[in-house]
Amino acid sequence: MTQTHRIWSLAQAIIDKAGAEGVMVASAESCTGGMITAALTDVPGSSAVVERGFVTYTNEAKTEMLGVPASVIATSGAVSAAVARAMAKGALQNSRADVAVSVTGIAGPSGGTARKPVGLVWFGLADRNGVTRVERRVFADGSRDFVRTKATETALHLMLTALQAAGTPD
């Protein structure tokens, strides 16, 4: 994995914050293929915080491992707000984590369309308090590695923001 200083810093901050709060985290990844979990587990002490990571690259894996309804994938497409939200919720339902982040996107170099271009990534976030959110980003004009790295960085940022909002002030 191409690990940037920013990714390392975000992962370290997540491990520190979640550890201090006694919170467990999980990820549900498609286009990042495990890069989020890898970034988190690169940090010493991560075993006290990282509950699990799901790599659900295929539609079948999203359905089987996370409980994403096949009808949602068929209606909205695998790269969509609905699937990102369902992936994050599914990661919580199938783990002991308190906060989960999900990523589904088109890393390229092929596979994009006019409506869903290469570089389109949807992020989901869910927590045990019932809070869910989705965000859309387009990392245009980048290589596959660029898209995957930026998606990893963005997912870690979303997770850290959620932990900071839910926890006590630093």
Secondary structure as GFF3:
##gff-version 3
##sequence-region A 1 170
A	DSSP	alpha_helix	5	21	.	.	.	ID=ss1
A	DSSP	beta_strand	25	29	.	.	.	ID=ss2
A	DSSP	alpha_helix	35	41	.	.	.	ID=ss3
A	DSSP	three_ten_helix	46	48	.	.	.	ID=ss4
A	DSSP	beta_strand	50	55	.	.	.	ID=ss5
A	DSSP	alpha_helix	59	66	.	.	.	ID=ss6
A	DSSP	alpha_helix	70	76	.	.	.	ID=ss7
A	DSSP	alpha_helix	81	93	.	.	.	ID=ss8
A	DSSP	beta_strand	99	105	.	.	.	ID=ss9
A	DSSP	beta_strand	120	127	.	.	.	ID=ss10
A	DSSP	beta_strand	132	138	.	.	.	ID=ss11
A	DSSP	alpha_helix	144	166	.	.	.	ID=ss12
###
